[in-house]
C-alpha cells in the first residue's frame, strides 16, 4: 500500500464541526485551571523557535534542544511516532511555510457554509473563522500538566 501522502480530508460540514469542537474543548481548559498555551498555526510556522520555547517552558523542559531549527528550515531526524501526519516519516531539511492552498482550492459556494458553521461555534470561541479567507484562524493547543 505504501505511505499515504495526505491526511484524510473532511468535507466542509465535518471540518467545521471538528474545528468548533476542538477549539471549544481547548478553550474550556481555561475553566479548569490547567496551564495551557494557545498557538495559532500561522504564528508557529512564522516563528517556530519562539513558540516551541514557550511550549517547552510551560512543560518545564529545556529549550536548548531547538538547534534543529534554522532560518525557516527544520532538520528532522528519525522518530518513533505511531500515528499522525504522514510527514512524520520525513527526515532531513524541511522548509517551514504556511499552507495557503485552501485559499484558492475551497469552492466559493462552500465559504458561506463554513463561515456559518464556525462563526462563534461554541461559547468559548468569540472569533469567527472566516472573514476574507475561510479557516484562517487555525490553532494548535498544547496543555501542560498542572503542578
Phi and psi in radians as a Rosetta constraint file:
Dihedral C 1 N 2 CA 2 C 2 CIRCULARHARMONIC 1.467 0.35
Dihedral N 2 CA 2 C 2 N 3 CIRCULARHARMONIC 3.025 0.35
Dihedral C 2 N 3 CA 3 C 3 CIRCULARHARMONIC -1.475 0.35
Dihedral N 3 CA 3 C 3 N 4 CIRCULARHARMONIC 2.233 0.35
Dihedral C 3 N 4 CA 4 C 4 CIRCULARHARMONIC -1.132 0.35
Dihedral N 4 CA 4 C 4 N 5 CIRCULARHARMONIC 2.626 0.35
Dihedral C 4 N 5 CA 5 C 5 CIRCULARHARMONIC -1.728 0.35
Dihedral N 5 CA 5 C 5 N 6 CIRCULARHARMONIC -0.278 0.35
Dihedral C 5 N 6 CA 6 C 6 CIRCULARHARMONIC -2.311 0.35
Dihedral N 6 CA 6 C 6 N 7 CIRCULARHARMONIC 2.690 0.35
Dihedral C 6 N 7 CA 7 C 7 CIRCULARHARMONIC -1.268 0.35
Dihedral N 7 CA 7 C 7 N 8 CIRCULARHARMONIC 2.759 0.35
Dihedral C 7 N 8 CA 8 C 8 CIRCULARHARMONIC -0.998 0.35
Dihedral N 8 CA 8 C 8 N 9 CIRCULARHARMONIC 2.448 0.35
Dihedral C 8 N 9 CA 9 C 9 CIRCULARHARMONIC -1.772 0.35
Dihedral N 9 CA 9 C 9 N 10 CIRCULARHARMONIC 2.490 0.35
Dihedral C 9 N 10 CA 10 C 10 CIRCULARHARMONIC -1.960 0.35
Dihedral N 10 CA 10 C 10 N 11 CIRCULARHARMONIC 2.582 0.35
Dihedral C 10 N 11 CA 11 C 11 CIRCULARHARMONIC -1.187 0.35
Dihedral N 11 CA 11 C 11 N 12 CIRCULARHARMONIC 3.029 0.35
Dihedral C 11 N 12 CA 12 C 12 CIRCULARHARMONIC -1.089 0.35
Dihedral N 12 CA 12 C 12 N 13 CIRCULARHARMONIC -0.637 0.35
Dihedral C 12 N 13 CA 13 C 13 CIRCULARHARMONIC -1.213 0.35
Dihedral N 13 CA 13 C 13 N 14 CIRCULARHARMONIC -0.882 0.35
Dihedral C 13 N 14 CA 14 C 14 CIRCULARHARMONIC -1.080 0.35
Dihedral N 14 CA 14 C 14 N 15 CIRCULARHARMONIC -0.773 0.35
Dihedral C 14 N 15 CA 15 C 15 CIRCULARHARMONIC -1.111 0.35
Dihedral N 15 CA 15 C 15 N 16 CIRCULARHARMONIC -0.695 0.35
Dihedral C 15 N 16 CA 16 C 16 CIRCULARHARMONIC -1.162 0.35
Dihedral N 16 CA 16 C 16 N 17 CIRCULARHARMONIC -0.727 0.35
Dihedral C 16 N 17 CA 17 C 17 CIRCULARHARMONIC -1.133 0.35
Dihedral N 17 CA 17 C 17 N 18 CIRCULARHARMONIC -0.746 0.35
Dihedral C 17 N 18 CA 18 C 18 CIRCULARHARMONIC -1.089 0.35
Dihedral N 18 CA 18 C 18 N 19 CIRCULARHARMONIC -0.737 0.35
Dihedral C 18 N 19 CA 19 C 19 CIRCULARHARMONIC -1.006 0.35
Dihedral N 19 CA 19 C 19 N 20 CIRCULARHARMONIC -0.873 0.35
Dihedral C 19 N 20 CA 20 C 20 CIRCULARHARMONIC -1.081 0.35
Dihedral N 20 CA 20 C 20 N 21 CIRCULARHARMONIC -0.744 0.35
Dihedral C 20 N 21 CA 21 C 21 CIRCULARHARMONIC -1.133 0.35
Dihedral N 21 CA 21 C 21 N 22 CIRCULARHARMONIC -0.899 0.35
Dihedral C 21 N 22 CA 22 C 22 CIRCULARHARMONIC -1.096 0.35
Dihedral N 22 CA 22 C 22 N 23 CIRCULARHARMONIC -0.765 0.35
Dihedral C 22 N 23 CA 23 C 23 CIRCULARHARMONIC -1.236 0.35
Dihedral N 23 CA 23 C 23 N 24 CIRCULARHARMONIC -0.612 0.35
Dihedral C 23 N 24 CA 24 C 24 CIRCULARHARMONIC -1.119 0.35
Dihedral N 24 CA 24 C 24 N 25 CIRCULARHARMONIC -0.758 0.35
Dihedral C 24 N 25 CA 25 C 25 CIRCULARHARMONIC -1.134 0.35
Dihedral N 25 CA 25 C 25 N 26 CIRCULARHARMONIC -0.708 0.35
Dihedral C 25 N 26 CA 26 C 26 CIRCULARHARMONIC -1.134 0.35
Dihedral N 26 CA 26 C 26 N 27 CIRCULARHARMONIC -0.748 0.35
Dihedral C 26 N 27 CA 27 C 27 CIRCULARHARMONIC -1.118 0.35
Dihedral N 27 CA 27 C 27 N 28 CIRCULARHARMONIC -0.553 0.35
Dihedral C 27 N 28 CA 28 C 28 CIRCULARHARMONIC -1.151 0.35
Dihedral N 28 CA 28 C 28 N 29 CIRCULARHARMONIC -0.355 0.35
Dihedral C 28 N 29 CA 29 C 29 CIRCULARHARMONIC -0.985 0.35
Dihedral N 29 CA 29 C 29 N 30 CIRCULARHARMONIC -0.583 0.35
Dihedral C 29 N 30 CA 30 C 30 CIRCULARHARMONIC -1.107 0.35
Dihedral N 30 CA 30 C 30 N 31 CIRCULARHARMONIC -0.396 0.35
Dihedral C 30 N 31 CA 31 C 31 CIRCULARHARMONIC -1.426 0.35
Dihedral N 31 CA 31 C 31 N 32 CIRCULARHARMONIC -0.301 0.35
Dihedral C 31 N 32 CA 32 C 32 CIRCULARHARMONIC -1.617 0.35
Dihedral N 32 CA 32 C 32 N 33 CIRCULARHARMONIC -0.287 0.35
Dihedral C 32 N 33 CA 33 C 33 CIRCULARHARMONIC 1.467 0.35
Dihedral N 33 CA 33 C 33 N 34 CIRCULARHARMONIC 0.025 0.35
Dihedral C 33 N 34 CA 34 C 34 CIRCULARHARMONIC -1.280 0.35
Dihedral N 34 CA 34 C 34 N 35 CIRCULARHARMONIC 2.169 0.35
Dihedral C 34 N 35 CA 35 C 35 CIRCULARHARMONIC -1.058 0.35
Dihedral N 35 CA 35 C 35 N 36 CIRCULARHARMONIC 2.354 0.35
Dihedral C 35 N 36 CA 36 C 36 CIRCULARHARMONIC -2.705 0.35
Dihedral N 36 CA 36 C 36 N 37 CIRCULARHARMONIC 2.845 0.35
Dihedral C 36 N 37 CA 37 C 37 CIRCULARHARMONIC -2.263 0.35
Dihedral N 37 CA 37 C 37 N 38 CIRCULARHARMONIC 2.368 0.35
Dihedral C 37 N 38 CA 38 C 38 CIRCULARHARMONIC -1.768 0.35
Dihedral N 38 CA 38 C 38 N 39 CIRCULARHARMONIC 2.215 0.35
Dihedral C 38 N 39 CA 39 C 39 CIRCULARHARMONIC -2.218 0.35
Dihedral N 39 CA 39 C 39 N 40 CIRCULARHARMONIC 2.117 0.35
Dihedral C 39 N 40 CA 40 C 40 CIRCULARHARMONIC -1.254 0.35
Dihedral N 40 CA 40 C 40 N 41 CIRCULARHARMONIC 2.493 0.35
Dihedral C 40 N 41 CA 41 C 41 CIRCULARHARMONIC -0.893 0.35
Dihedral N 41 CA 41 C 41 N 42 CIRCULARHARMONIC -0.853 0.35
Dihedral C 41 N 42 CA 42 C 42 CIRCULARHARMONIC -1.070 0.35
Dihedral N 42 CA 42 C 42 N 43 CIRCULARHARMONIC -0.693 0.35
Dihedral C 42 N 43 CA 43 C 43 CIRCULARHARMONIC -1.178 0.35
Dihedral N 43 CA 43 C 43 N 44 CIRCULARHARMONIC -0.698 0.35
Dihedral C 43 N 44 CA 44 C 44 CIRCULARHARMONIC -1.104 0.35
Dihedral N 44 CA 44 C 44 N 45 CIRCULARHARMONIC -0.780 0.35
Dihedral C 44 N 45 CA 45 C 45 CIRCULARHARMONIC -1.190 0.35
Dihedral N 45 CA 45 C 45 N 46 CIRCULARHARMONIC -0.667 0.35
Dihedral C 45 N 46 CA 46 C 46 CIRCULARHARMONIC -1.221 0.35
Dihedral N 46 CA 46 C 46 N 47 CIRCULARHARMONIC -0.598 0.35
Dihedral C 46 N 47 CA 47 C 47 CIRCULARHARMONIC -2.558 0.35
Dihedral N 47 CA 47 C 47 N 48 CIRCULARHARMONIC 1.246 0.35
Dihedral C 47 N 48 CA 48 C 48 CIRCULARHARMONIC -1.079 0.35
Dihedral N 48 CA 48 C 48 N 49 CIRCULARHARMONIC -0.651 0.35
Dihedral C 48 N 49 CA 49 C 49 CIRCULARHARMONIC -1.093 0.35
Dihedral N 49 CA 49 C 49 N 50 CIRCULARHARMONIC -0.768 0.35
Dihedral C 49 N 50 CA 50 C 50 CIRCULARHARMONIC -1.052 0.35
Dihedral N 50 CA 50 C 50 N 51 CIRCULARHARMONIC -0.827 0.35
Dihedral C 50 N 51 CA 51 C 51 CIRCULARHARMONIC -1.346 0.35
Dihedral N 51 CA 51 C 51 N 52 CIRCULARHARMONIC -0.618 0.35
Dihedral C 51 N 52 CA 52 C 52 CIRCULARHARMONIC -1.164 0.35
Dihedral N 52 CA 52 C 52 N 53 CIRCULARHARMONIC -0.596 0.35
Dihedral C 52 N 53 CA 53 C 53 CIRCULARHARMONIC -1.084 0.35
Dihedral N 53 CA 53 C 53 N 54 CIRCULARHARMONIC -0.735 0.35
Dihedral C 53 N 54 CA 54 C 54 CIRCULARHARMONIC -1.087 0.35
Dihedral N 54 CA 54 C 54 N 55 CIRCULARHARMONIC -0.759 0.35
Dihedral C 54 N 55 CA 55 C 55 CIRCULARHARMONIC -1.139 0.35
Dihedral N 55 CA 55 C 55 N 56 CIRCULARHARMONIC -0.811 0.35
Dihedral C 55 N 56 CA 56 C 56 CIRCULARHARMONIC -1.096 0.35
Dihedral N 56 CA 56 C 56 N 57 CIRCULARHARMONIC -0.659 0.35
Dihedral C 56 N 57 CA 57 C 57 CIRCULARHARMONIC -1.071 0.35
Dihedral N 57 CA 57 C 57 N 58 CIRCULARHARMONIC -0.738 0.35
Dihedral C 57 N 58 CA 58 C 58 CIRCULARHARMONIC -1.092 0.35
Dihedral N 58 CA 58 C 58 N 59 CIRCULARHARMONIC -0.637 0.35
Dihedral C 58 N 59 CA 59 C 59 CIRCULARHARMONIC -1.423 0.35
Dihedral N 59 CA 59 C 59 N 60 CIRCULARHARMONIC -0.093 0.35
Dihedral C 59 N 60 CA 60 C 60 CIRCULARHARMONIC 1.327 0.35
Dihedral N 60 CA 60 C 60 N 61 CIRCULARHARMONIC 0.382 0.35
Dihedral C 60 N 61 CA 61 C 61 CIRCULARHARMONIC -1.709 0.35
Dihedral N 61 CA 61 C 61 N 62 CIRCULARHARMONIC 2.824 0.35
Dihedral C 61 N 62 CA 62 C 62 CIRCULARHARMONIC -1.259 0.35
Dihedral N 62 CA 62 C 62 N 63 CIRCULARHARMONIC 2.462 0.35
Dihedral C 62 N 63 CA 63 C 63 CIRCULARHARMONIC -1.677 0.35
Dihedral N 63 CA 63 C 63 N 64 CIRCULARHARMONIC -0.023 0.35
Dihedral C 63 N 64 CA 64 C 64 CIRCULARHARMONIC -1.207 0.35
Dihedral N 64 CA 64 C 64 N 65 CIRCULARHARMONIC -0.194 0.35
Dihedral C 64 N 65 CA 65 C 65 CIRCULARHARMONIC -1.470 0.35
Dihedral N 65 CA 65 C 65 N 66 CIRCULARHARMONIC 0.230 0.35
Dihedral C 65 N 66 CA 66 C 66 CIRCULARHARMONIC -1.611 0.35
Dihedral N 66 CA 66 C 66 N 67 CIRCULARHARMONIC 0.296 0.35
Dihedral C 66 N 67 CA 67 C 67 CIRCULARHARMONIC -1.212 0.35
Dihedral N 67 CA 67 C 67 N 68 CIRCULARHARMONIC -0.096 0.35
Dihedral C 67 N 68 CA 68 C 68 CIRCULARHARMONIC -1.375 0.35
Dihedral N 68 CA 68 C 68 N 69 CIRCULARHARMONIC -0.122 0.35
Dihedral C 68 N 69 CA 69 C 69 CIRCULARHARMONIC -1.789 0.35
Dihedral N 69 CA 69 C 69 N 70 CIRCULARHARMONIC 2.184 0.35
Dihedral C 69 N 70 CA 70 C 70 CIRCULARHARMONIC -2.555 0.35
Dihedral N 70 CA 70 C 70 N 71 CIRCULARHARMONIC 2.001 0.35
Dihedral C 70 N 71 CA 71 C 71 CIRCULARHARMONIC 0.866 0.35
Dihedral N 71 CA 71 C 71 N 72 CIRCULARHARMONIC 0.886 0.35
Dihedral C 71 N 72 CA 72 C 72 CIRCULARHARMONIC 1.410 0.35
Dihedral N 72 CA 72 C 72 N 73 CIRCULARHARMONIC 0.219 0.35
Dihedral C 72 N 73 CA 73 C 73 CIRCULARHARMONIC -2.260 0.35
Dihedral N 73 CA 73 C 73 N 74 CIRCULARHARMONIC 2.411 0.35
Dihedral C 73 N 74 CA 74 C 74 CIRCULARHARMONIC -1.958 0.35
Dihedral N 74 CA 74 C 74 N 75 CIRCULARHARMONIC 2.264 0.35
Dihedral C 74 N 75 CA 75 C 75 CIRCULARHARMONIC -1.611 0.35
Dihedral N 75 CA 75 C 75 N 76 CIRCULARHARMONIC 1.787 0.35
Dihedral C 75 N 76 CA 76 C 76 CIRCULARHARMONIC -1.590 0.35
Dihedral N 76 CA 76 C 76 N 77 CIRCULARHARMONIC 2.394 0.35
Dihedral C 76 N 77 CA 77 C 77 CIRCULARHARMONIC -1.906 0.35
Dihedral N 77 CA 77 C 77 N 78 CIRCULARHARMONIC 2.949 0.35
Dihedral C 77 N 78 CA 78 C 78 CIRCULARHARMONIC -1.025 0.35
Dihedral N 78 CA 78 C 78 N 79 CIRCULARHARMONIC 2.399 0.35
Dihedral C 78 N 79 CA 79 C 79 CIRCULARHARMONIC -2.285 0.35
Dihedral N 79 CA 79 C 79 N 80 CIRCULARHARMONIC 3.085 0.35
Dihedral C 79 N 80 CA 80 C 80 CIRCULARHARMONIC -2.123 0.35
Dihedral N 80 CA 80 C 80 N 81 CIRCULARHARMONIC 0.632 0.35
Dihedral C 80 N 81 CA 81 C 81 CIRCULARHARMONIC -1.221 0.35
Dihedral N 81 CA 81 C 81 N 82 CIRCULARHARMONIC 2.511 0.35
Dihedral C 81 N 82 CA 82 C 82 CIRCULARHARMONIC -1.604 0.35
Dihedral N 82 CA 82 C 82 N 83 CIRCULARHARMONIC -0.652 0.35
Dihedral C 82 N 83 CA 83 C 83 CIRCULARHARMONIC -2.462 0.35
Dihedral N 83 CA 83 C 83 N 84 CIRCULARHARMONIC 2.755 0.35
Dihedral C 83 N 84 CA 84 C 84 CIRCULARHARMONIC 2.427 0.35
Dihedral N 84 CA 84 C 84 N 85 CIRCULARHARMONIC -2.792 0.35
Dihedral C 84 N 85 CA 85 C 85 CIRCULARHARMONIC -1.115 0.35
Dihedral N 85 CA 85 C 85 N 86 CIRCULARHARMONIC 2.394 0.35
Dihedral C 85 N 86 CA 86 C 86 CIRCULARHARMONIC -0.974 0.35
Dihedral N 86 CA 86 C 86 N 87 CIRCULARHARMONIC -0.349 0.35
Dihedral C 86 N 87 CA 87 C 87 CIRCULARHARMONIC -1.134 0.35
Dihedral N 87 CA 87 C 87 N 88 CIRCULARHARMONIC -0.221 0.35
Dihedral C 87 N 88 CA 88 C 88 CIRCULARHARMONIC -1.070 0.35
Dihedral N 88 CA 88 C 88 N 89 CIRCULARHARMONIC -0.303 0.35
Dihedral C 88 N 89 CA 89 C 89 CIRCULARHARMONIC -1.524 0.35
Dihedral N 89 CA 89 C 89 N 90 CIRCULARHARMONIC -0.124 0.35
Dihedral C 89 N 90 CA 90 C 90 CIRCULARHARMONIC -1.339 0.35
Dihedral N 90 CA 90 C 90 N 91 CIRCULARHARMONIC 2.421 0.35
Dihedral C 90 N 91 CA 91 C 91 CIRCULARHARMONIC -2.256 0.35
Dihedral N 91 CA 91 C 91 N 92 CIRCULARHARMONIC 2.830 0.35
Dihedral C 91 N 92 CA 92 C 92 CIRCULARHARMONIC 1.715 0.35
Dihedral N 92 CA 92 C 92 N 93 CIRCULARHARMONIC -2.816 0.35
Dihedral C 92 N 93 CA 93 C 93 CIRCULARHARMONIC -1.397 0.35
Dihedral N 93 CA 93 C 93 N 94 CIRCULARHARMONIC 2.129 0.35
Dihedral C 93 N 94 CA 94 C 94 CIRCULARHARMONIC -2.176 0.35
Dihedral N 94 CA 94 C 94 N 95 CIRCULARHARMONIC 2.117 0.35
Dihedral C 94 N 95 CA 95 C 95 CIRCULARHARMONIC -1.264 0.35
Dihedral N 95 CA 95 C 95 N 96 CIRCULARHARMONIC 2.349 0.35
Dihedral C 95 N 96 CA 96 C 96 CIRCULARHARMONIC -1.692 0.35
Dihedral N 96 CA 96 C 96 N 97 CIRCULARHARMONIC 2.197 0.35
Dihedral C 96 N 97 CA 97 C 97 CIRCULARHARMONIC -2.693 0.35
Dihedral N 97 CA 97 C 97 N 98 CIRCULARHARMONIC 2.734 0.35
Dihedral C 97 N 98 CA 98 C 98 CIRCULARHARMONIC -1.171 0.35
Dihedral N 98 CA 98 C 98 N 99 CIRCULARHARMONIC 2.439 0.35
Dihedral C 98 N 99 CA 99 C 99 CIRCULARHARMONIC -1.608 0.35
Dihedral N 99 CA 99 C 99 N 100 CIRCULARHARMONIC 1.777 0.35
Dihedral C 99 N 100 CA 100 C 100 CIRCULARHARMONIC -1.912 0.35
Dihedral N 100 CA 100 C 100 N 101 CIRCULARHARMONIC 0.207 0.35
Dihedral C 100 N 101 CA 101 C 101 CIRCULARHARMONIC -1.011 0.35
Dihedral N 101 CA 101 C 101 N 102 CIRCULARHARMONIC -0.571 0.35
Dihedral C 101 N 102 CA 102 C 102 CIRCULARHARMONIC -1.081 0.35
Dihedral N 102 CA 102 C 102 N 103 CIRCULARHARMONIC -0.411 0.35
Dihedral C 102 N 103 CA 103 C 103 CIRCULARHARMONIC -1.132 0.35
Dihedral N 103 CA 103 C 103 N 104 CIRCULARHARMONIC -0.464 0.35
Dihedral C 103 N 104 CA 104 C 104 CIRCULARHARMONIC -1.930 0.35
Dihedral N 104 CA 104 C 104 N 105 CIRCULARHARMONIC -0.311 0.35
Dihedral C 104 N 105 CA 105 C 105 CIRCULARHARMONIC -1.486 0.35
Dihedral N 105 CA 105 C 105 N 106 CIRCULARHARMONIC -0.492 0.35
Dihedral C 105 N 106 CA 106 C 106 CIRCULARHARMONIC -1.247 0.35
Dihedral N 106 CA 106 C 106 N 107 CIRCULARHARMONIC 2.149 0.35
Dihedral C 106 N 107 CA 107 C 107 CIRCULARHARMONIC -1.029 0.35
Dihedral N 107 CA 107 C 107 N 108 CIRCULARHARMONIC 2.453 0.35
Dihedral C 107 N 108 CA 108 C 108 CIRCULARHARMONIC -0.956 0.35
Dihedral N 108 CA 108 C 108 N 109 CIRCULARHARMONIC -0.628 0.35
Dihedral C 108 N 109 CA 109 C 109 CIRCULARHARMONIC -1.163 0.35
Dihedral N 109 CA 109 C 109 N 110 CIRCULARHARMONIC -0.388 0.35
Dihedral C 109 N 110 CA 110 C 110 CIRCULARHARMONIC -1.465 0.35
Dihedral N 110 CA 110 C 110 N 111 CIRCULARHARMONIC -0.354 0.35
Dihedral C 110 N 111 CA 111 C 111 CIRCULARHARMONIC -1.037 0.35
Dihedral N 111 CA 111 C 111 N 112 CIRCULARHARMONIC -0.834 0.35
Dihedral C 111 N 112 CA 112 C 112 CIRCULARHARMONIC -1.108 0.35
Dihedral N 112 CA 112 C 112 N 113 CIRCULARHARMONIC -0.610 0.35
Dihedral C 112 N 113 CA 113 C 113 CIRCULARHARMONIC -1.104 0.35
Dihedral N 113 CA 113 C 113 N 114 CIRCULARHARMONIC -0.847 0.35
Dihedral C 113 N 114 CA 114 C 114 CIRCULARHARMONIC -1.115 0.35
Dihedral N 114 CA 114 C 114 N 115 CIRCULARHARMONIC -0.726 0.35
Dihedral C 114 N 115 CA 115 C 115 CIRCULARHARMONIC -1.048 0.35
Dihedral N 115 CA 115 C 115 N 116 CIRCULARHARMONIC -0.825 0.35
Dihedral C 115 N 116 CA 116 C 116 CIRCULARHARMONIC -1.104 0.35
Dihedral N 116 CA 116 C 116 N 117 CIRCULARHARMONIC -0.669 0.35
Dihedral C 116 N 117 CA 117 C 117 CIRCULARHARMONIC -1.348 0.35
Dihedral N 117 CA 117 C 117 N 118 CIRCULARHARMONIC -0.436 0.35
Dihedral C 117 N 118 CA 118 C 118 CIRCULARHARMONIC -1.846 0.35
Dihedral N 118 CA 118 C 118 N 119 CIRCULARHARMONIC -0.231 0.35
Dihedral C 118 N 119 CA 119 C 119 CIRCULARHARMONIC -1.152 0.35
Dihedral N 119 CA 119 C 119 N 120 CIRCULARHARMONIC 2.000 0.35
Dihedral C 119 N 120 CA 120 C 120 CIRCULARHARMONIC 0.846 0.35
Dihedral N 120 CA 120 C 120 N 121 CIRCULARHARMONIC 0.901 0.35
Dihedral C 120 N 121 CA 121 C 121 CIRCULARHARMONIC -1.235 0.35
Dihedral N 121 CA 121 C 121 N 122 CIRCULARHARMONIC -0.230 0.35
Dihedral C 121 N 122 CA 122 C 122 CIRCULARHARMONIC -2.640 0.35
Dihedral N 122 CA 122 C 122 N 123 CIRCULARHARMONIC 2.835 0.35
Dihedral C 122 N 123 CA 123 C 123 CIRCULARHARMONIC -1.131 0.35
Dihedral N 123 CA 123 C 123 N 124 CIRCULARHARMONIC -0.305 0.35
Dihedral C 123 N 124 CA 124 C 124 CIRCULARHARMONIC -1.600 0.35
Dihedral N 124 CA 124 C 124 N 125 CIRCULARHARMONIC -0.276 0.35
Dihedral C 124 N 125 CA 125 C 125 CIRCULARHARMONIC -1.869 0.35
Dihedral N 125 CA 125 C 125 N 126 CIRCULARHARMONIC 1.926 0.35
Dihedral C 125 N 126 CA 126 C 126 CIRCULARHARMONIC -1.746 0.35
Dihedral N 126 CA 126 C 126 N 127 CIRCULARHARMONIC -0.035 0.35
Dihedral C 126 N 127 CA 127 C 127 CIRCULARHARMONIC -1.783 0.35
Dihedral N 127 CA 127 C 127 N 128 CIRCULARHARMONIC 2.186 0.35
Dihedral C 127 N 128 CA 128 C 128 CIRCULARHARMONIC -1.169 0.35
Dihedral N 128 CA 128 C 128 N 129 CIRCULARHARMONIC 2.570 0.35
Dihedral C 128 N 129 CA 129 C 129 CIRCULARHARMONIC -1.285 0.35
Dihedral N 129 CA 129 C 129 N 130 CIRCULARHARMONIC -0.733 0.35
Dihedral C 129 N 130 CA 130 C 130 CIRCULARHARMONIC -1.926 0.35
Dihedral N 130 CA 130 C 130 N 131 CIRCULARHARMONIC 2.172 0.35
Dihedral C 130 N 131 CA 131 C 131 CIRCULARHARMONIC -2.047 0.35
Dihedral N 131 CA 131 C 131 N 132 CIRCULARHARMONIC -1.572 0.35
Dihedral C 131 N 132 CA 132 C 132 CIRCULARHARMONIC -1.471 0.35
Dihedral N 132 CA 132 C 132 N 133 CIRCULARHARMONIC -0.618 0.35
Dihedral C 132 N 133 CA 133 C 133 CIRCULARHARMONIC -2.155 0.35
Dihedral N 133 CA 133 C 133 N 134 CIRCULARHARMONIC 2.270 0.35
Dihedral C 133 N 134 CA 134 C 134 CIRCULARHARMONIC -1.219 0.35
Dihedral N 134 CA 134 C 134 N 135 CIRCULARHARMONIC 2.586 0.35
Dihedral C 134 N 135 CA 135 C 135 CIRCULARHARMONIC 1.002 0.35
Dihedral N 135 CA 135 C 135 N 136 CIRCULARHARMONIC 0.578 0.35
Dihedral C 135 N 136 CA 136 C 136 CIRCULARHARMONIC -1.257 0.35
Dihedral N 136 CA 136 C 136 N 137 CIRCULARHARMONIC -0.540 0.35
Dihedral C 136 N 137 CA 137 C 137 CIRCULARHARMONIC -1.671 0.35
Dihedral N 137 CA 137 C 137 N 138 CIRCULARHARMONIC 1.017 0.35
Dihedral C 137 N 138 CA 138 C 138 CIRCULARHARMONIC -1.377 0.35
Dihedral N 138 CA 138 C 138 N 139 CIRCULARHARMONIC 2.459 0.35
Dihedral C 138 N 139 CA 139 C 139 CIRCULARHARMONIC -2.322 0.35
Dihedral N 139 CA 139 C 139 N 140 CIRCULARHARMONIC 2.638 0.35
Dihedral C 139 N 140 CA 140 C 140 CIRCULARHARMONIC -1.978 0.35
Dihedral N 140 CA 140 C 140 N 141 CIRCULARHARMONIC 2.217 0.35
Dihedral C 140 N 141 CA 141 C 141 CIRCULARHARMONIC -1.997 0.35
Dihedral N 141 CA 141 C 141 N 142 CIRCULARHARMONIC 2.324 0.35
Dihedral C 141 N 142 CA 142 C 142 CIRCULARHARMONIC -2.187 0.35
Dihedral N 142 CA 142 C 142 N 143 CIRCULARHARMONIC 2.139 0.35
Dihedral C 142 N 143 CA 143 C 143 CIRCULARHARMONIC -1.702 0.35
Dihedral N 143 CA 143 C 143 N 144 CIRCULARHARMONIC 2.365 0.35
Dihedral C 143 N 144 CA 144 C 144 CIRCULARHARMONIC -1.685 0.35
Dihedral N 144 CA 144 C 144 N 145 CIRCULARHARMONIC 2.988 0.35
Dihedral C 144 N 145 CA 145 C 145 CIRCULARHARMONIC -1.612 0.35
Dihedral N 145 CA 145 C 145 N 146 CIRCULARHARMONIC 2.214 0.35
Dihedral C 145 N 146 CA 146 C 146 CIRCULARHARMONIC -1.152 0.35
Dihedral N 146 CA 146 C 146 N 147 CIRCULARHARMONIC 2.348 0.35
